[in-house]
Amino acid sequence: MMNQLEEGSKLTLDFGKLQKIADTHQAVVPVVLQHADTREVLFIGYANELALQETIKTKRAVLWSTSRNELWRKGETSGDTLDLVEIRVNCEQNSLLYSVRPRKGGVCHTKDASGKTREMCYYRRLSEGMAELEFV
C-alpha cells in the first residue's frame, strides 16, 4: 500500500511540526543539510547540544529525532551515512548548516519507483496554482 504522505500528489503540509517539537521540551535548532559538492539542500533536521557534539566528534551528521526523542545517527540503519565537511552557523545563531558528503548515493528514507534511495528529500514540487505535487 502506498504511503500517501510520502508518495502521493496531494499537498498535506504539517504546519504543526514546530509546535510538536516545542511540546517535547527538547532544546533544538534547525539544521539544513546541504550536499558539499552540488550545494543542493538534502533535507532539514534538528540538533540539540548532544547531537552537535556527536557530529563534531564523529565527523558524520548526527541529529536529534524529534519524533523518537533520541539521537539519530544518519545512516546507522540505512547505510546512507553523511560525512561532515563543515558546519556553519547563521547570523542569529539559531540554526545550523551541515555541509555533508553522502557516502552512498541516497539520502532520504524514501525510495523512488525503481526502489533506489532518493538523493534528497525534496523530490516533489508544487504545481502551478498549488493544485497538486509533481515528482521531479
N, C-alpha and C positions, 0 to 999 in steps of 0.2 A: 504494500500500500504506500502511496506517495505521501511524503510529509508536505502538506500544503504550505506551511510557513516557509520552508527551505527550498522547495521545488516548484511552488505554484506561481501563478502570474497575477494573483490578487495582492494589492498593497495592504499590508497589515502591520503598520509601524507600532512599536512598543513605546509609546510616549511616557509610560510609567516606569521605564527602566531605572532612571536615576533615583526615583522615589524608592523603588525596591532595594537599591543599593544602600540608600540612606537608612532604611528600616533595619538593615543588618548591623548598624552601628560600627561598621568597619571603616577606618580612615583610609581612603584610597584616592589616587589621582588617575585620570585617564592616560592611557599610553597609546600613541599612534605607532603602529609597526609598519615600517617602510622598507622596501627592498633596497639594499645599499647600491646595487648596480643600475636597476631600472628606474628607481625612485617612485615606483608605484606604491600606493597605500595598500597593504595586505589586509589588515583588519585593525580594529581598536579593541584594546583590553584595559585592564585596570591593575594598578600595583599599589601595594602597601609598602611600608618600610622594609619588611622581611623579604618581599618579592624583589624589591630593588637591590637589596644587599646580595641576594642569591644570584641575581642577574650579573652583578658586578663580579662576584666571586667565581662563578662558573663560566662567564663569557657566553652564556646562552640565554635566550629570552625566557624569563620566569615571570609569571603574572599571578594575580590573586583572582581565583574563580569566585565571582560574586554570587553565582548560583549554588555552588557547593561549599562556599565559605572555607576554602583551603588553598594552599599553594598549587599553582598549575605550572608544571614544568613542561612547556610546549614541546611536544614530540615524544614525551616519555612513553606513551602507549601507542601512538600512531607511527612513530619514527620520523615525523615531519619536524625535525629539530631546526631551530633558527639560531644560527651563530651570531653573536653580537659583534658589530663593527664599532659603533659608538652610541652614546646616549646624549641627547640634547634636552635642554630644559627651556620652556617658554618664558617670555618676558615677565609674567606674573608669578612664575614658579608654582603653577597649579596644574601642569600637565607635562608629560614626557614624550619624547620621540626616540624610539629604539630603531636605529639603522641596523638592519639584520641581513643575513645571507642564508637562504634556505639550503640545507644540506642535500635534500632531495627536491624534486620539482614542486611538490604540493605544499600547501599551507593550511587551507580550510579543512574543517572536519567533514564537509560535504564532498560528494563525488559528482563528476559530470556524467553524461549519458553513457560514456564508454567504461565507467567505473573507476576512472582515474581521479585522484585527489585534486581538487581545484587549486590553481596557483595563487588565488586570492579570494577573499570572502565577498568582494564586490563584483559579482558575476551577473547581476541583473541591473537594468536601468529603467527609469520611469519613461513610459511612452509619452508622446505629446499629449497634453491635456490631463496627464496623470491618470489615465483610464486603466492602465494595467502595467505589469512589469514585463520587460523583454529580456531574454537571455543574450549576453554579449560574448 
